[in-house]
Amino acid sequence: CGVCEGFGFDDVFYNDINWEDNVDTGTEFSATLANAIVIIDGEARQTGKLAAFVGDEVIGVDASGGVLFPPTGEYIWEASLYSNDASAGTISFKYFDDIHHVIINLNETIEWAVDGVFGTAFEPIILTGNLLACDCDGNYFDDCGECGGIGTDVDNDSICDDIDEC
C-alpha cells in the first residue's frame, strides 16, 4: 500500500505528471517491466501513465498508456527500468489517472533484479489500486470525508454541512 493522503491519492490534482523527465537512462543496470495490467477499482485502464519507483526515485515510466495485446484482448503496460544499484531493492508503482487527474499508489511491489524481465506475454504483472481508498486496509472515505466512517450526507449534496449530520 502506498502513502494515503487526502482522498487516497496524493492530495493534489494534476494536469499531467512528467515522471519520464526524471528517469536516468544512463545507469549501469537495467531491467524490463515487459507486461503489466493496471486495474483501478476493478477496471483495467488503457490511458494514463505508469511509473516504477525505488524509494522516491523514478526508475521507469510507461507514458504512452496501455497497448492492446490481441492474443489476450488486454491492454498491457511496459517500461524499461534503470538503476545504478545492482541490488536496488523493492520496486513500487504509481499510476497517473488522466481522467481524474490524480496519482494513485498501486498495491503491488516486485523485487529488483539486474536484467530482470517482469511479466510475460500470458502471465502479466497485475497492478491494482483504488481511486478513493484511504488506508492500507481498504477502507474508503464516507460521505463526510472520514476514513472508514459510516457517515452519510443527509441532504445528498455530497457536502457534509455539519459533522453532526454524519
C-alpha positions, 0 to 999 in steps of 0.5 A, spaced: 500 500 500 502 506 498 502 513 502 494 515 503 493 522 503 487 526 502 482 522 498 487 516 497 491 519 492 496 524 493 492 530 495 493 534 489 490 534 482 494 534 476 494 536 469 499 531 467 505 528 471 512 528 467 515 522 471 519 520 464 523 527 465 526 524 471 528 517 469 536 516 468 537 512 462 544 512 463 545 507 469 549 501 469 543 496 470 537 495 467 531 491 467 524 490 463 517 491 466 515 487 459 507 486 461 503 489 466 495 490 467 493 496 471 486 495 474 483 501 478 477 499 482 476 493 478 477 496 471 483 495 467 485 502 464 488 503 457 490 511 458 494 514 463 501 513 465 505 508 469 511 509 473 516 504 477 519 507 483 525 505 488 524 509 494 522 516 491 526 515 485 523 514 478 526 508 475 521 507 469 515 510 466 510 507 461 507 514 458 504 512 452 498 508 456 496 501 455 497 497 448 492 492 446 495 485 446 490 481 441 492 474 443 489 476 450 484 482 448 488 486 454 491 492 454 498 491 457 503 496 460 511 496 459 517 500 461 524 499 461 527 500 468 534 503 470 538 503 476 545 504 478 544 499 484 545 492 482 541 490 488 536 496 488 531 493 492 523 493 492 520 496 486 513 500 487 508 503 482 504 509 481 499 510 476 497 517 473 489 517 472 488 522 466 481 522 467 481 524 474 487 527 474 490 524 480 496 519 482 494 513 485 499 508 489 498 501 486 498 495 491 503 491 488 511 491 489 516 486 485 523 485 487 529 488 483 533 484 479 539 486 474 536 484 467 530 482 470 524 481 465 517 482 469 511 479 466 510 475 460 506 475 454 500 470 458 502 471 465 502 479 466 504 483 472 497 485 475 497 492 478 491 494 482 489 500 486 483 504 488 481 511 486 478 513 493 481 508 498 484 511 504 488 506 508 492 500 507 486 496 509 481 498 504 477 502 507 474 508 503 472 515 505 464 516 507 460 521 505 463 526 510 470 525 508 472 520 514 476 514 513 472 508 514 466 512 517 459 510 516 457 517 515 452 519 510 450 526 507 443 527 509 441 532 504 445 528 498 449 534 496 455 530 497 457 536 502 457 534 509 454 541 512 455 539 519 459 533 522 453 532 526 449 530 520 454 524 519 
